[in-house]
Amino acid sequence: MAGLDTTSATVEWAMTEFLRNQEKLMKIKKELQQVFNKDEKPKDSDIFKLTYLQAVVRETLRLHPKAPILIHKSVAEVDICGFRVPKDAQVLVNVWSMGRDPGIWTDPN
């Protein structure tokens, strides 16, 4: 169930973003029409031709990560950017915040 839920949620978010930006929807529609011939069945190798679709999926996952907070346990004491993380410490990684950080992304939203 977990794989199905995360996949369907990602597709829903992509469709939501397309509804908010019709220009991008037309661009993906044009790419799909160019790659897929109406008379032939799609092939696995066709996915490599869908570069815009691949970018859309990556952007959707960046903007709407399925696990917005990751929880890890430090296996050793480490120093990260001047912060000491002791062994066995619980470390929370805010994936959602990193995906919208203007220090990382030119136009994060």
N, C-alpha and C positions, 0 to 999 in steps of 0.2 A: 504493500500500500504506500510506503514512503516514497518509492521511486515514481509511482503514478501521480501522487499528490504534488510533488515538487515540479514534475514536468508540466502538469496541467496548470499549476499556479504561474509558472514562468510564461506559458503560452497566453494565459489571461492577462498578465501584465504587459506582454508585448502588444497584444491587441488593444489594450487600454491606451498605451502610448501611441499607437497608430491612430486611434480615434482622436487623440489630442493633436496629432500632426498629420493632416491629410497628405501633405507633400511627400512625407516619408512613406506613407502607405502606397502612393502612386509609384514611387521609386521601386519599392519591393515588388509590386505587381508587375512592373515593366521587366524587372530582372527575371522573375519567374516565367513570364511569357517568352522571353528570349531564350532561356535555357531549356524549357520543356516544349517539345513538339507535341501537338495535339494527337498526332497519329501514332506516336510511340509511347511505350511504357517508360516511366522514369527508371533510371539505373542508379545503383549506389554511387557510381563514379560521378554522377551529376552534382552531388553535394559540393564537390570542390570548385565547381563553376559558380556557385551561389555565394560570392564573396560579400555582397551587401547583407544577405540573410545571416551569414555567420557573424558579421559585425553587429547586427540587430540583436542577436541572441546574447552576445557578449555584453553589450550595453544594457540589455534588460537585466542580466544577472548582476551587473555592477550597480545599477540603480535600485534593484529590488532583490537583494540576495535572499536565498531561502533560509539561510542560517545567519541572521544579522549579528549575532554575538556567538563567538566560538569560545569554548572553555577548554583550556589546556592545563597540564600540571608540569611544572618545571622539574626536570630529572636531575639537574645539577645547578649549583649556584652560578649565575651568569651576570654580566654587566651589559645592559642594553641602553645605549645613549646616555650614560651617566647614572642610570638607575640600577641598583643592585636587586636582583631577583633571587631570593633564597631557594635552596633545594626544597622540593615538595610544595612550593607555593602554587596556589591556583591563579592562573593568568587568564583574564578575559580580553578577547580581541574584538573590538568593535568594527566589524567588517562594513556595516552600513555607513558608519562615519568616514571610513577610509575611502569608500566609493564616492563620497560627496565632498571630499576635502579639496578646497581650491588651491592648496599648496601642492597637490599631486596632479590635479586635473585642471586644464585651462578653463573649461566651462563645465563644472561638475553637474549642473542640473540640466 
